Amino acid sequence: METLHVAYRVADLRASLKFYEALGYAAVGRVDIDGGATLTMLKFTREDVVSLELVHRPADGPVDVGTGFSHLVVQVDDLPAKITALAEAGLAPTRAETPGGPDGPRTSWLTDPDGYRIELVQWPPDHPSGLTAADFG
């Protein structure tokens, strides 16, 4: 088995698409479902498959992120450049931090129009993409 993608319900599809496209996602396709609802599939350019689905159900009203969801993590190659580009696009990322110390990953945070939090991560040189068992000793 493997994880295919994450789905977020969004209140304003246009605002969410603007946000996620500024982050680097591109729309792959859209599925129209009952009651005016849509499923919009997104991926990053270097991904082969969809990694994010935006579920828009206008009849359901505002999105309540609640307290059960924490965040989505997105890997970036050059965190300072990405922070600059996102700030220029009006997305307000936080300044870079090194929560694991100077030799660990660099991170920044931002929040989408519905309140979902996104953590941007730049791994140290020679670190594999994503977390592995080796990261935990």
Solvent accessible surface area in square Angstrom, and as a share of the most:
residue,aa,sasa,rsa
1,M,251,1.12
2,E,142,0.64
3,T,119,0.69
4,L,128,0.64
5,H,71,0.32
6,V,54,0.31
7,A,56,0.44
8,Y,6,0.02
9,R,59,0.21
10,V,0,0.00
11,A,44,0.34
12,D,76,0.40
13,L,20,0.10
14,R,203,0.74
15,A,35,0.27
16,S,0,0.00
17,L,38,0.19
18,K,149,0.63
19,F,12,0.05
20,Y,0,0.00
21,E,87,0.39
22,A,37,0.28
23,L,1,0.01
24,G,31,0.30
25,Y,12,0.04
26,A,49,0.38
27,A,56,0.44
28,V,84,0.48
29,G,33,0.32
30,R,143,0.52
31,V,71,0.41
32,D,102,0.53
33,I,66,0.34
34,D,136,0.71
35,G,74,0.72
36,G,56,0.54
37,A,6,0.05
38,T,5,0.03
39,L,34,0.17
40,T,5,0.03
41,M,36,0.16
42,L,0,0.00
43,K,45,0.19
44,F,38,0.16
45,T,123,0.72
46,R,158,0.58
47,E,54,0.24
48,D,138,0.72
49,V,103,0.59
50,V,32,0.19
51,S,29,0.19
52,L,1,0.00
53,E,19,0.08
54,L,0,0.00
55,V,15,0.08
56,H,30,0.14
57,R,104,0.38
58,P,74,0.46
59,A,97,0.75
60,D,78,0.40
61,G,30,0.29
62,P,115,0.73
63,V,27,0.16
64,D,126,0.65
65,V,37,0.21
66,G,47,0.45
67,T,144,0.84
68,G,83,0.80
69,F,70,0.29
70,S,65,0.42
71,H,65,0.29
72,L,28,0.14
73,V,78,0.45
74,V,10,0.06
75,Q,64,0.29
76,V,14,0.08
77,D,95,0.49
78,D,75,0.39
79,L,0,0.00
80,P,59,0.37
81,A,54,0.42
82,K,47,0.20
83,I,29,0.15
84,T,72,0.42
85,A,50,0.39
86,L,0,0.00
87,A,56,0.43
88,E,141,0.63
89,A,49,0.38
90,G,64,0.61
91,L,22,0.11
92,A,82,0.64
93,P,20,0.13
94,T,59,0.34
95,R,185,0.68
96,A,30,0.23
97,E,74,0.33
98,T,63,0.36
99,P,96,0.60
100,G,58,0.55
101,G,24,0.23
102,P,129,0.81
103,D,128,0.66
104,G,16,0.16
105,P,34,0.21
106,R,90,0.33
107,T,4,0.02
108,S,0,0.00
109,W,55,0.19
110,L,6,0.03
111,T,72,0.42
112,D,7,0.03
113,P,71,0.45
114,D,25,0.13
115,G,34,0.33
116,Y,18,0.07
117,R,102,0.37
118,I,0,0.00
119,E,25,0.11
120,L,0,0.00
121,V,8,0.05
122,Q,42,0.19
123,W,41,0.14
124,P,34,0.22
125,P,124,0.78
126,D,152,0.79
127,H,49,0.22
128,P,73,0.46
129,S,90,0.58
130,G,27,0.26
131,L,118,0.58
132,T,54,0.32
133,A,89,0.69
134,A,88,0.68
135,D,59,0.30
136,F,154,0.64
137,G,108,1.03
